[in-house]
Amino acid sequence: MDVQTTINLIGGALLAIVGWVARQLYQSIRDLQRDIKNIEVSLPTNYVQKTEFNSNLREIKEMLNKIFDKLDDKADK
């Protein structure tokens, strides 16, 4: 084998390795983008919605007001 053939083989092998790494990176980025899209879709359904939170908070405030009213009545007696 002459020097040029050896250089071509080494260069081809290096380019094949670089191509494989680039393909792996591209595939990983696509998988991450798909995962992020799935999270964006499922995020509003997995957490408490604002309207539900507000209604629950309103109920808690009403209960606390009843407790405070009872305490005020007890303190007056």
C-alpha positions as MATLAB code, in Angstrom:
seq = 'MDVQTTINLIGGALLAIVGWVARQLYQSIRDLQRDIKNIEVSLPTNYVQKTEFNSNLREIKEMLNKIFDKLDDKADK';
ca = [
       0.000    0.000    0.000;
       1.227    3.403   -0.803;
       0.967    6.484    1.403;
      -2.009    8.001   -0.442;
      -4.131    4.877    0.024;
      -3.319    4.792    3.731;
      -4.271    8.459    4.101;
      -7.518    7.843    2.206;
      -8.404    4.867    4.429;
      -7.682    6.792    7.628;
      -9.597    9.833    6.347;
     -12.549    7.662    5.340;
     -12.585    5.953    8.725;
     -12.477    9.309   10.528;
     -15.283   10.698    8.378;
     -17.358    7.572    9.055;
     -16.877    8.038   12.802;
     -17.754   11.741   12.592;
     -20.846   10.888   10.542;
     -21.958    8.289   13.091;
     -21.494   10.753   15.973;
     -23.412   13.444   14.079;
     -26.266   11.006   13.393;
     -26.397   10.013   17.084;
     -26.506   13.670   18.141;
     -29.242   14.432   15.621;
     -31.319   11.470   16.817;
     -30.852   12.493   20.463;
     -31.953   16.045   19.739;
     -35.056   14.785   17.921;
     -35.899   12.519   20.876;
     -35.500   15.414   23.317;
     -37.698   17.654   21.177;
     -40.378   14.950   21.108;
     -40.153   14.547   24.892;
     -40.472   18.295   25.420;
     -43.505   18.407   23.127;
     -45.128   15.585   25.140;
     -44.434   17.439   28.377;
     -45.945   20.636   26.961;
     -49.094   18.741   26.008;
     -49.471   16.874   29.296;
     -48.398   19.677   31.648;
     -51.785   21.424   31.964;
     -53.556   18.160   32.743;
     -51.066   16.953   35.362;
     -51.149   20.029   37.554;
     -53.971   21.850   39.292;
     -55.750   24.217   36.980;
     -56.157   27.815   38.050;
     -59.954   27.694   38.259;
     -59.868   24.571   40.416;
     -57.229   26.118   42.665;
     -59.276   29.291   43.087;
     -62.452   27.388   43.967;
     -60.586   25.268   46.542;
     -58.970   28.361   48.015;
     -62.391   30.025   48.273;
     -63.731   27.012   50.204;
     -60.783   27.149   52.599;
     -61.336   30.873   53.198;
     -65.013   30.264   53.921;
     -64.109   27.540   56.448;
     -61.585   29.818   58.114;
     -64.154   32.605   58.336;
     -66.598   30.225   60.050;
     -63.889   29.185   62.517;
     -62.999   32.812   63.258;
     -66.689   33.675   63.755;
     -67.034   30.815   66.242;
     -63.913   31.955   68.058;
     -65.250   35.507   68.231;
     -68.540   34.204   69.659;
     -66.616   32.188   72.265;
     -64.499   35.186   73.210;
     -67.626   37.329   73.719;
     -69.145   34.903   76.220;
];
